[in-house]
């Protein structure tokens, strides 16, 4: 267990989504690492704010059953992966990747409520909030949850997102359905932009760049967006995030790049 492993599992730890053995590994590393101790404290504070400050949402009918079915399937795949692994180190790495999808199910309600809270606040600050805008916000959140579940059911793929020189401490993960155009980008550590600016997600294939929507981080720089790609996500060259005028964004990227990820070939 090192700092990168702890960073990946931190948010799952604070919501109680890690199994006892992995929890013990994380805590053992954190005890001897001041940097990870600070990171974990921030994660605890963020989780508490979401639990206490955001009203509960009623998920769409059937979402709970689909999540639990996906968790059961992913758990079985995790067990099979560990049984088939050749070495203990291989087993740890393989099971962590599979388990990341299992534990992510526990984060779906938190992601939904947190994302909606940020969207409501942003809409109130930047434009006249309407019932139509609120409905679109809910639909986008539920869309993200639906993509997450289908990705877990299909043995989803994971690609790390890296911060650029403009945001070296930022990062995230792209979760997507293999051979399908759906994905969810989860980001953290993004700096606060000036009024009238937001983060826009871009899908790149060759010389073609397609907007995948806007993101508005909370005070901790955390946000996520459901992505609908014009092609299979596997075929994209990269996914990038730039700062653009809000709320409408730009037809093509013009602002500073804050996040990027190579997709094809990963």
Secondary structure in CASP SS format (residue, H / E / C, confidence):
PFRMAT SS
TARGET T0000
AUTHOR 0000-0000-0000
METHOD secondary structure of the structure
MODEL  1
X C 1.00
X C 1.00
X H 1.00
X H 1.00
X H 1.00
X H 1.00
X H 1.00
X H 1.00
X H 1.00
X H 1.00
X H 1.00
X H 1.00
X H 1.00
X H 1.00
X C 1.00
X C 1.00
X C 1.00
X C 1.00
X C 1.00
X H 1.00
X H 1.00
X H 1.00
X H 1.00
X H 1.00
X H 1.00
X H 1.00
X H 1.00
X H 1.00
X H 1.00
X H 1.00
X H 1.00
X C 1.00
X C 1.00
X H 1.00
X H 1.00
X H 1.00
X H 1.00
X H 1.00
X H 1.00
X H 1.00
X H 1.00
X H 1.00
X H 1.00
X H 1.00
X H 1.00
X H 1.00
X H 1.00
X H 1.00
X H 1.00
X H 1.00
X H 1.00
X H 1.00
X H 1.00
X C 1.00
X C 1.00
X C 1.00
X C 1.00
X C 1.00
X C 1.00
X C 1.00
X C 1.00
X C 1.00
X H 1.00
X H 1.00
X H 1.00
X H 1.00
X H 1.00
X H 1.00
X H 1.00
X H 1.00
X H 1.00
X H 1.00
X H 1.00
X H 1.00
X H 1.00
X H 1.00
X H 1.00
X H 1.00
X H 1.00
X H 1.00
X H 1.00
X H 1.00
X H 1.00
X H 1.00
X C 1.00
X C 1.00
X C 1.00
X H 1.00
X H 1.00
X H 1.00
X H 1.00
X H 1.00
X H 1.00
X H 1.00
X H 1.00
X H 1.00
X H 1.00
X H 1.00
X H 1.00
X H 1.00
X H 1.00
X H 1.00
X H 1.00
X H 1.00
X H 1.00
X H 1.00
X H 1.00
X H 1.00
X H 1.00
X H 1.00
X H 1.00
X H 1.00
X H 1.00
X H 1.00
X H 1.00
X H 1.00
X H 1.00
X H 1.00
X H 1.00
X H 1.00
X H 1.00
X H 1.00
X H 1.00
X H 1.00
X H 1.00
X H 1.00
X C 1.00
X C 1.00
X C 1.00
X C 1.00
X H 1.00
X H 1.00
X H 1.00
X H 1.00
X H 1.00
X H 1.00
X H 1.00
X H 1.00
X H 1.00
X H 1.00
X H 1.00
X H 1.00
X H 1.00
X H 1.00
X H 1.00
X H 1.00
X H 1.00
X H 1.00
X H 1.00
X H 1.00
X H 1.00
X H 1.00
X H 1.00
X C 1.00
X C 1.00
X C 1.00
X E 1.00
X E 1.00
X E 1.00
X E 1.00
X E 1.00
X E 1.00
X E 1.00
X C 1.00
X H 1.00
X H 1.00
X H 1.00
X C 1.00
X C 1.00
X C 1.00
X E 1.00
X E 1.00
X E 1.00
X E 1.00
X E 1.00
X E 1.00
X C 1.00
X C 1.00
X C 1.00
X C 1.00
X C 1.00
X E 1.00
X E 1.00
X E 1.00
X E 1.00
X E 1.00
X E 1.00
X E 1.00
X C 1.00
X C 1.00
X C 1.00
X C 1.00
X C 1.00
X C 1.00
X C 1.00
X C 1.00
X E 1.00
X E 1.00
X E 1.00
X E 1.00
X E 1.00
X E 1.00
X E 1.00
X E 1.00
X E 1.00
X C 1.00
X C 1.00
X E 1.00
X E 1.00
X E 1.00
X E 1.00
X E 1.00
X E 1.00
X E 1.00
X E 1.00
X C 1.00
X C 1.00
X C 1.00
X C 1.00
X C 1.00
X C 1.00
X C 1.00
X E 1.00
X E 1.00
X E 1.00
X E 1.00
X E 1.00
X E 1.00
X C 1.00
X C 1.00
X C 1.00
X C 1.00
X H 1.00
X H 1.00
X H 1.00
X C 1.00
X C 1.00
X E 1.00
X E 1.00
X E 1.00
X E 1.00
X E 1.00
X E 1.00
X E 1.00
X E 1.00
X C 1.00
X C 1.00
X C 1.00
X C 1.00
X C 1.00
X C 1.00
X C 1.00
X C 1.00
X C 1.00
X C 1.00
X C 1.00
X E 1.00
X E 1.00
X E 1.00
X E 1.00
X E 1.00
X E 1.00
X C 1.00
X C 1.00
X C 1.00
X C 1.00
END
